Amino acid sequence: MQAVIYERFGDESVLLIREIPTPRAATGQVQVKVDIASLNPVDFKLRSGILRMLGRPRRPAITGKDFAGEITALGQDVQGYAVGQRVFGSVDPMCGDGSCAQFVSVSTDLIAPIPDAVSDEVAACLPVASGTALQTLVDIAHLRHGQSVLITGASGAVGASAVQLARSIGARITGVCGTANVDYVRSIGADHVIDYKVAGWQYIDERFDVIFDAAASTTFSGAKARLGPNGIYVNTMPRPALFLEALMARLSSRQRCVPFLLKTNSALLERLATLAADKVIVPHISEVIGLDQVASAQRRMREGKVHGKICVRVAA
Ligand SMILES: NC(=O)c1ccc[n+]([C@@H]2O[C@H](COP(=O)([O-])OP(=O)(O)OC[C@H]3O[C@@H](n4cnc5c(N)ncnc54)[C@H](OP(=O)(O)O)[C@@H]3O)[C@@H](O)[C@H]2O)c1
């Protein structure tokens, strides 16, 4: 099969399209013919080697995590799935697996069925970005109707899903994004929008029940003056200093600091599928590219030149 691989860490130039063996479905896995993969910042972070402290992906590694496609084979002990069924999910990149490939073999813990009302493009956009928003706002922060939430990176894939979820919950939303995307963030449901290129959100005179720093624009110390007395701060870039801040916050106040690390599972994916079918989450797909454009797309993502999700059409 064809796949976009890298044999060593580095910039986009290490990505190569290669013919490699098609992975077989092991016990508990299904083999999926990938129709669409979607790109996330974690793909270029893993490829560059900056996430080495979280574990080293086996190499040669295939880039990409998220996918949607059709089951082509079942491994032993797989129940509840059938060949021909449309599914979406995320692979575990630490095993060297990746979604920018014609086939993936993946545990049934990391997939869910795609509802008829959801396209493969939309399904492929959900696992990492919308999964992060759902786990943060609902499972960690327990955001409730009438509460206030500030979301940085509100025009990005994670932040926009968070704005849409917070809107469905009935929270009061302040979104933070760049000048070009202010109207978009308002259009998806933010009550107030702060343009970070004009003013830092840390200096506004307001306190929030939840601050979801999807853009990892500050730390707990930088955010806590803007948190209510029981407020919670979630940051998507879990650095050692943030874990220390989380511990200190736990010992010294009722405010909480959470360094976030996504844990994907099939139950989370099923909830995302329902939210997409109900049009609560509507990913903004900026472009659909081919495998030969993955390297240049990762470069543009790394340079902050992409608004929304990039889908990769893998199947001909
Ligand atoms: N820890 C985890 O498990 C986990 C899971 C998923 C994602 N993440 C991380 O979460 C981050 C966001 O992911 P994504 O897919 O949403 O990326 P993305 O689509 O590239 O979006 C990034 C957003 O950040 C905004 N931004 C940049 N600088 C900012 C600032 N100073 N203040 C506020 N907003 C700012 C950009 O706004 P404009 O374009 O409008 O300028 C853009 O909308 C990435 O770093 C990703 O690696 C972590």
The ligand as an SDF file (V2000), in Angstrom:
LIG
                    3D

 48 52  0  0  0  0  0  0  0  0999 V2000
   -2.6790   17.6700   24.6330 N   0  0  0  0  0  0  0  0  0  0  0  0
   -3.4900   17.0640   23.7650 C   0  0  0  0  0  0  0  0  0  0  0  0
   -3.8890   15.8990   23.9520 O   0  0  0  0  0  0  0  0  0  0  0  0
   -3.9100   17.8310   22.5320 C   0  0  0  0  0  0  0  0  0  0  0  0
   -4.9720   17.3520   21.7430 C   0  0  0  0  0  0  0  0  0  0  0  0
   -5.3650   18.1080   20.6220 C   0  0  0  0  0  0  0  0  0  0  0  0
   -4.6950   19.2960   20.3120 C   0  0  0  0  0  0  0  0  0  0  0  0
   -3.6580   19.7120   21.0900 N   0  0  0  0  0  0  0  0  0  0  0  0
   -2.9450   20.9640   20.7980 C   0  0  0  0  0  0  0  0  0  0  0  0
   -3.8940   22.0240   20.8180 O   0  0  0  0  0  0  0  0  0  0  0  0
   -3.4320   23.0810   19.9940 C   0  0  0  0  0  0  0  0  0  0  0  0
   -4.5690   23.5450   19.0830 C   0  0  0  0  0  0  0  0  0  0  0  0
   -4.8550   22.5240   18.1360 O   0  0  0  0  0  0  0  0  0  0  0  0
   -5.7260   22.8560   16.8310 P   0  0  0  0  0  0  0  0  0  0  0  0
   -5.8750   21.6000   16.0710 O   0  0  0  0  0  0  0  0  0  0  0  0
   -6.9450   23.6210   17.2100 O   0  0  0  0  0  0  0  0  0  0  0  0
   -4.7260   23.8480   16.0520 O   0  0  0  0  0  0  0  0  0  0  0  0
   -5.0820   24.9260   14.9390 P   0  0  0  0  0  0  0  0  0  0  0  0
   -6.2770   24.4910   14.1690 O   0  0  0  0  0  0  0  0  0  0  0  0
   -3.8110   25.2020   14.2290 O   0  0  0  0  0  0  0  0  0  0  0  0
   -5.5270   26.2160   15.7480 O   0  0  0  0  0  0  0  0  0  0  0  0
   -4.6330   27.0100   16.4860 C   0  0  0  0  0  0  0  0  0  0  0  0
   -5.3750   28.2560   16.8710 C   0  0  0  0  0  0  0  0  0  0  0  0
   -4.6350   29.0010   17.8270 O   0  0  0  0  0  0  0  0  0  0  0  0
   -4.9080   30.3520   17.5870 C   0  0  0  0  0  0  0  0  0  0  0  0
   -3.8590   31.1400   18.2370 N   0  0  0  0  0  0  0  0  0  0  0  0
   -2.5610   31.2440   17.8910 C   0  0  0  0  0  0  0  0  0  0  0  0
   -1.9260   32.0430   18.7820 N   0  0  0  0  0  0  0  0  0  0  0  0
   -2.8470   32.4250   19.7050 C   0  0  0  0  0  0  0  0  0  0  0  0
   -2.8200   33.2460   20.8600 C   0  0  0  0  0  0  0  0  0  0  0  0
   -1.6910   33.8550   21.2500 N   0  0  0  0  0  0  0  0  0  0  0  0
   -3.9440   33.4220   21.5720 N   0  0  0  0  0  0  0  0  0  0  0  0
   -5.0980   32.8020   21.2040 C   0  0  0  0  0  0  0  0  0  0  0  0
   -5.2150   32.0220   20.1060 N   0  0  0  0  0  0  0  0  0  0  0  0
   -4.0870   31.8360   19.3720 C   0  0  0  0  0  0  0  0  0  0  0  0
   -4.9900   30.5090   16.0940 C   0  0  0  0  0  0  0  0  0  0  0  0
   -5.8060   31.6280   15.8180 O   0  0  0  0  0  0  0  0  0  0  0  0
   -5.8170   32.4390   14.4150 P   0  0  0  0  0  0  0  0  0  0  0  0
   -5.5740   31.4240   13.3410 O   0  0  0  0  0  0  0  0  0  0  0  0
   -7.1930   33.0240   14.3790 O   0  0  0  0  0  0  0  0  0  0  0  0
   -4.7170   33.4610   14.4860 O   0  0  0  0  0  0  0  0  0  0  0  0
   -5.6320   29.1920   15.6910 C   0  0  0  0  0  0  0  0  0  0  0  0
   -7.0180   29.3110   15.6160 O   0  0  0  0  0  0  0  0  0  0  0  0
   -2.2160   22.5250   19.2310 C   0  0  0  0  0  0  0  0  0  0  0  0
   -1.0340   22.9820   19.8650 O   0  0  0  0  0  0  0  0  0  0  0  0
   -2.3580   21.0260   19.4010 C   0  0  0  0  0  0  0  0  0  0  0  0
   -1.1290   20.3310   19.2950 O   0  0  0  0  0  0  0  0  0  0  0  0
   -3.2550   19.0030   22.1920 C   0  0  0  0  0  0  0  0  0  0  0  0
  1  2  1  0
  2  3  2  0
  2  4  1  0
  4  5  1  0
  4 48  2  0
  5  6  2  0
  6  7  1  0
  7  8  2  0
  8  9  1  0
  8 48  1  0
  9 10  1  0
  9 46  1  0
 10 11  1  0
 11 12  1  0
 11 44  1  0
 12 13  1  0
 13 14  1  0
 14 15  2  0
 14 16  1  0
 14 17  1  0
 17 18  1  0
 18 19  2  0
 18 20  1  0
 18 21  1  0
 21 22  1  0
 22 23  1  0
 23 24  1  0
 23 42  1  0
 24 25  1  0
 25 26  1  0
 25 36  1  0
 26 27  1  0
 26 35  1  0
 27 28  2  0
 28 29  1  0
 29 30  1  0
 29 35  2  0
 30 31  1  0
 30 32  2  0
 32 33  1  0
 33 34  2  0
 34 35  1  0
 36 37  1  0
 36 42  1  0
 37 38  1  0
 38 39  2  0
 38 40  1  0
 38 41  1  0
 42 43  1  0
 44 45  1  0
 44 46  1  0
 46 47  1  0
M  CHG  2   8   1  16  -1
M  END
$$$$
